[in-house]
Amino acid sequence: MANGPRQRKMFSIDADVLRALYDYSHESGARLDDIYDQALRDYLKKKGQPVGLKAALKQSARQVPANDRTPEKTKASTKKRR
């Protein structure tokens, strides 16, 4: 699931949530690490935070160039000049 090198981090988690994650891991056959990764990626996506450099660059790219004129601005500015 992870594209880059993995890093080991420690964090605390509520005992009830951890028990539910263990149960889900056992029922689904998925590794606990994969469940954590997916849950954190989903959370970041929900909050609009890009995951990885490629996603960050794509998100930061401008949709409309700054110097382009839209047709509405052009029509409005020509009417005012007359």
N, C-alpha and C positions, 0 to 999 in steps of 0.2 A: 504494500500500500504506500509506503513512504518512498519518495523519489531520491532523496539525498541520504547522507550519513545520519545515523540515529544517535541521539544524545540521551544520556540517562539523567533524569530529573526526579526529584522527590517532591511530593506534595501530599497534603493531608486531604482526606475525603471522609465524608460522613459514613459511619458504620453500616447504616441501613442501605445507603446507595451502593456501597461496596458489595454488600451481600447480594443485592439485586443484580449487580454486574457479574458477579461470580456465577449466580444462577443462570443468567442469560448466556454467559460464555459456555457453561456446561450444556445447556439445552441446544444451543445453535452450533456448537462445535468450533466456534471462532475463538481465536486467541484473545486474551484480555488486552494485550497491547494494540491489536487491530481495532477492538471496540473503542478503546480510549482515543486512538488516532481519528477514527471516523466521527466520534462524538465531538471532539475538539474542532475538527474541520467544519462540521455542520454548524457549530456555534459561531465560529469566525465568519462563515458565509452569511449566517443570519444577521450578524452585526455589520456586514459590509466590509470586513477586513480581509484583504487579499492574503492568500497563502502562497508564499514563494515569490521569487523575483519576477518571473514571467507574468504572473497574475497582477503583481503590483504595477509593472510597466503598462500592461494592457489597460488597467483601471485608470492610470494617470494620464493616458493619452487623451488629448482634446478631441471632442466629437466634431466641433466646428472650428475651423481656423479663425483666429482673432481678426484678421483683416478682410475677411469675406463680408460682402454686403448681402443682406437678405432682400428679396424683392419688395417687401413691405417698407423697409427703410428708404429704398431708392424712390419709390412712388411718393412717399410722404415728403421727402426732401425736395423733389422737383415741384410739387404743388406749392410749397411755401415760397420758393424763389420767384414764382410768377407774379 
